Amino acid sequence: MAPTYKLTYFDVKALAEPIRLLFHYKNVPFEDVRVAREDWPNLKPQMPWNVMPVLEEDGKQLSQSLTIFRYLGNKFNMAGSDEFQTAKCNEYIDAMVDVRTEVTKLFREEDETKKAELKKNLKETVLPKAWKKFDDILKDNGTGVLVGKDVTYADIYIGFMTEWLSAFLEFTEIQNYTNLLAHQKKILGLPGIKEWIEKRPVTQF
């Protein structure tokens, strides 16, 4: 019997959306539980590390977004063809997490002047450097995906994050990175993912 899945997170894309994309791409049913902000304080003590997202598989809980994402990527046979390819997938995901970490500083900064400086640095330095690197990786691999010849969980993660972060920062210059843009369109247009994007709840983040 196939396992039953429940994914619990806020009603935003953010950390849970790559996980949702995996489920939809592999056509694996799951319960998409979205927690209202006002309900979080009461629910928080029930979470393994007092954070979300949390995945339940047949009632067993798994926490931490990237742990969940990598677990499912491996389980769904999307981690490359050998251990080295799996390591490269994780390298690219971790590199993107570094970019995401820089972006999250905007949410924590309350001073508007400093926030403007952070955003300027992100748009003029951080994103161009990272997007150029991923663009070169895709060009060198020459298959339209990041690792090997098949879509991996790294493709799902980078495809989502390049679109999400570029939109959030209004970074239209992604058009200059043709390999990366083609990759983004390829991944977000995959069966299951395309249909989900068309019908998913509209959220700010």
Buried (B, 14 or more C-beta within 10 A) or exposed (E): EEEEBBBBBBBBBBBBBBBBBBBBBBEBEBEBBBBEEEEEEEBEEEBEEEEBBBBBBEEEBBBBBBEBBBBBBBBBEBBBEEEEBBEBBBBBBEBBBEBBEBBEBBEEBEEEEEBEEBBEEBBEEBBBEBBEBBBEBBEEBEEBBBBBEEBBBBBBBBBBBBBBBBEBBEBEEBEEBEBBBEBBEBBBEBEBBEEBBEEBEEEEE
